[in-house]
Amino acid sequence: MLHRIFFILTILCIGHGWAAEPATTTAPPRFFDSDGVRIHYTDEGAGEPVILIHGFATDHAVNWATVKPVLRGDYRIVALDHRGHGRSARPAGDRKYGLHMVEDVRRLMDHLHLRQVHVVGYSMGGMIAGKFLAEHPDRVTTAVIGGISCTEPDDRWRECMAATVTSLEAGRGLGPLFDFLGQDLEPAVVAGMKANVPPAADQAFMAACIRQFPDFAVPEEKLAANTKPAVAIIGDKDPFKAAVDRMDACMGNLDVVVIPGADHISAFADPRFAQAIRRFLDEHRRPE
């Protein structure tokens, strides 16, 4: 219950700087140029490098608040704010998102001179992690795909994306997305999240980002060809659970961890989510 309360409180900052990072943080902020877009990231600790890839309409500080402490001390933790999110720049236009966000991960690795990393993503970040694995397998040690599938979107998810873009373009916010993701939440909680309408400028960036979500899908033949250790971590009440089951049926070298009682809105803040990531990474440390 505490992790659900944590997320409900933090989700209320959506639309106010796309969950701008709190003033206090362990790692100092840093920036790099990713093909003309200023990207914010943090880099802390030592050990095998892990890149944390956050979800839509949040930032790295909110998304990974319960995960970083579990990894800290044994891994080098790199976390970025996606373009259009957090402290990163907000380029205008649909074609500035989508696959550019996948390549932001690669460019960050190049900037930090990292040959291979563990990629860990949640929700939109999980799609990006899966696409990065498919496009740059030589740069990946392992991949964690949290709360989502990398397969082609099904009809219900396509309808949700289209309805959310329409809502954002009309200035009405993220209501259809919250309806889809919050199917297991109390109606009053979903209504509260829907009532928090982002500023008009942020809604334009959000719509541009969502329109490119289908670009993150990985063809089944590429999923089947995967040889790198990968795990999908999903709540059993998550609306993407069925899609993860489909991915499990076709993707090579994939394990699935199901968190009982967790939904999409709360799973990433659930201690069992962080523990599952830690176990997986520890199992796949590179030989000394």
Secondary structure, 3 states (H helix, E strand, C coil): CHHHHHHHHHHCCCCCCCCCCCCCCCCCCEEEEECCEEEEEEEECCCEEEEEECCCCCCHHHHCCCCHHHHCCCEEEEEECCCCCCCCCCCCCHHHCCHHHHHHHHHHHHHCCCCCEEEEEECHHHHHHHHHHHHCHHHEEEEEEECCCCCCCCHHHHHHHHHHHHHHHCCCCCHHHHHHHCCCCCHHHHHHHHHCCCCHHHHHHHHHHHHCHHHHCCCHHHHHCCCCCEEEEEECCCCCHHHHHHHHHHCCCEEEEEECCCCCCCHHHCHHHHHHHHHHHHHCCCCC
